[in-house]
Every structure is written in structure tokens, then in C-alpha cells.
């Protein structure tokens, strides 16, 4: 979660920096236009101003994995981005075509232009399709600036050309986000939000604007008014950036603490549900043990009729297994398998207590096909006139249906472990179909705290290579020894998604206040300049 948070704020910071750099370039051309009032400077500063606005729009754009529903509404960010970036690029290209080259000295023949007469954009109904123009237009601008620096005399524009070429590459890589609808896992991981291409795209934008920064500030800082204005503007950007990042950090930290606290409660509710299963099995065992027919059949050791009674009772009460033993622990009847009788359960901890006259409940682990099974089991004595005739033991297997019910009620990923082996879970294997049972939990902190010390554990973990917040509680047998674990978890990205709208609103407010702060910054810079004169 914090990884995505860091990258989201990095994206915000780099986009703000790009907006500042393009605003500074626009300011430079505005200053030139105010002196000469030529069309090309006017068109060019308007183009760079639109680019600056487009990067402000990009700054408040939150990745889809973080934000479910945008404040601006679905598609509005893309629409605003297209409405500012493409016109910005086109205006800059048009201004460069209008601006004649400054020929190098001693040139006999003036090299002709490229024959550009303008650009005409065909109407496209799908806004996303227009994004394919981004790298093309940025590359054209870089090419025109490079031409002015090589064919013409303006060698200083090579930095601008390089910046736009790098920006064009960044815009090209951003198009790979359109492949996120793929069903190929490897390809999706490559183009996913916060993936390799996403990070590369963001860093290339940083490199592009850094190259342009050196060029633009070498010119802007030659005049006092521009120096003061850019200083105030940069200071405002830094202050707003630090404030925004700090606020979103505290917001997310608070959400994380609340999530962990809530998970503590949720896993206790899950434990209470297990306890209710144990109480249910104990109640069913006691009802059967007090049945006069059962008492007489046990006394007579009538195994055939006992098996009939046990089988019917098992089906009625929906227990997973039911065993009736003699006073020595010998199995007289099994409700789930009437043929498997005659063996002794005198060493079973629950049967042993029942034959001593005590009713007891416990968590048991049983061998399963894919993974060990967990059962809530209880045993109670069969008594007549104060004498112990035998015992009844019942149990309920806690399976995937149980944890599915927990998830349906709470929305949480719930899991049960036999020792450290996943026994029942709502989590799916990487194929998205099978349950991820049989997987061992090897986290040392979890094993030490829950399985060895018998204490709860709450914190961040990785489940099937996905970051989760989870709470663990030990499952203990009748001797109070941990024999398993139960856990409730929530994906960390889900917590970030919960904060997504607040983060987007924070970014939006910061950008609006930043734009508004530019006007007093200019007024103060102008006032100080006039006083110094």
C-alpha cells in the first residue's frame, strides 16, 4: 500500500513540476510577446500555457487501482487532458512553423521549410483514440526545435528539443496503459498501474522537464521581476506539495490504524463464530447423551440400533461426525460411517474427559484430501443413576462454506489454518478458480506469536504474493495448546482505494489553491520590483 502511495505522490509531484516548467516557458514567451506583439509569440505562450494546465490536470488524475469513482466523473480527466494537451502541442507546432529560421552565417542557400501548412484534426468519437496523438505531436515539436537549433542559428534550443523528444517517449509509453484489459497475466503486470512501464513513463517525464528546466531558468533569472515571480511560484509549489503529501500520508496512516483495529474486532467475531459452533456441538452431544433410548442401548451394547440412532441424529442436527463409545472408550456407533466401529478412543482428550464425567469442547485437526481439516468438537458423558456408561462426541467440520459466509457478511478475506497449513479460505489460487488450501504460512512473526506463544498477531503480510492487512488468533484445543489459526484480512490496496477519493480531492484543492496563489505572487513580485527601482 505504501509503495503505491509513494508512487502516486511521486506522480503528483512530477506532474506539478512539469506544470511549473511549462508555465515558466509560457511566461518567457509571454514576456517576448508583450515586447513585440507578434502572432508567433502569442500563439506559442498560449500553447505552453495549455501544456502547463494539462499537467495540472494530470497531477490530479488518480490511478484506477487507487480510485474507484472520480470526483470529476468517469472520463472527465481524459477529456480535460485531451482538451488541453493536444491544442497546446498544436499551437506550439503552428508557432514554430510561423517563426522563420535564423540562418547560420556564411550560408549560401537558405534551406527551405518542411512544407507544413497546418494541422487538421479529424473528429474522433473515442477520446482515448486521441491520446495516440500525444507522442506524435511532442515528437514533432522536438523535431522543429532541433531544426531551429541545427539548420538555424538558435543552438540554445537543443535542450528544448531533447526535452520534447524525451517527453514524446514518455507519452508513447503511456499508451501501453490501453493494454490493461488483456487477460495475459505477464503482459498485465508489465503495463499495470505502478508497474515497470508506469514507473518508466513517470521518470521519463521527470527527465524531460529537468532538461527544460535548466534552459528556461537560465533566461528567466536575467530579469528581477521574473526572478522574484519564479521564486515565489516555486516556493508556493514546494509548500503545497509538502502540505499535500503530509496530509495524504496522515490520512492513509489513520486509515491503516483504523483498518488494523477493525480487523482485531473482526477476527474476534470470527472466533466467536467458532465458539458458537463448539457450543452447538456440545448442546447436540448433551441432548443425545440424555436420550433414554440411547442410554438403554448403550447399557445393552446394541450396536446395530445405536448406529441407526446415531445416523438419524447426525442427519437431523447436520453435524459432520458423531461417535458413541462405551465406558472404556470403545466405539459402539458412528453416525458418519457405521462400519468403522470397535476401535478405542480412550486416548482422545475429549473422550477421556467425558469418561471422567466432564463435558468439554475443543478444536480438532483431522486429515483431509488436499489439506488438514479443522473441526469444532465436543464430548459429554452418558450417565445413568450417577454411573458413567459411555460418551457421546460430535463435531462440525469448518470448511470453505463457513468462511464464505463470513466474507459475505463482512467483505473480509477469512482463513482457517490447521497448525500453519491453510485449511479453509476465501482466497483463490493464482488460476482464480481453486481455493488456495494446503499452502503453509511461513511468516516467522505469525508462527512465533500465534502458534508458539498463543497470542494474537495484527499487521501487514503477503498472502499469495498480494499485500494484506490481517489479524490472526490462535485456535486452541481442550488443553489450551494452539493447534491452528484463524485470520481475517483485507487487501492493502483496498485501504488505499478507500482513501482514493480523499486523496484526489486533496490533490484537486491543492492545484486550485496553487493556481490562485500565482496572482498574489505576481503582485508581490511586481511591487517589490517597483520599490527597488
Secondary structure, DSSP 8 states (H G I E B T S, - for coil): -HHHHHHHHHHHHHHHHHHHHHHHHHHHHHHHHHHH--HHHHHHHHHHHHHHHHHHHHHT---TTT-SS-TT-TTHHHHHHHHHHHHHHHHHHHHHHHS---B-TT-SS---------------S-HHHHTHHHHHHHHHHHHHHHHHHHTBS-GGGHHHHHHHHHHHHHHHHHGGGGGGG-S-HHHHHHHSTTSHHHHHHHHHHHHHHHHHHHHHHHHHTTSHHHHHHHHHHHHHHHHHHHHHHHHHHHHHHHHHHHHHHHHHHHHHHHHHHHHHHHHHHHHHHHHHHT-HHHHHHHHHT-HHHHHHHHHHHHHHHT-SEEEEEETTSBEEEESS-TTS-S-B-TTSHHHHHHHTT--EEEEEEE--SSS-EEEEEEEEEEEETTEEEEEEEEEEEE-HHHHHHHHHHH--EEEEEETTEEEEES-B-TTSSSB-TT-B---HHHIIIIIIS---EEEEEEETTEEEEEEEEEEE-TTS-EEEEEEEEEEHHHHHHHTHHHHHHHHHHHHHHHHHHHHHHHHHHHHHHHHH-
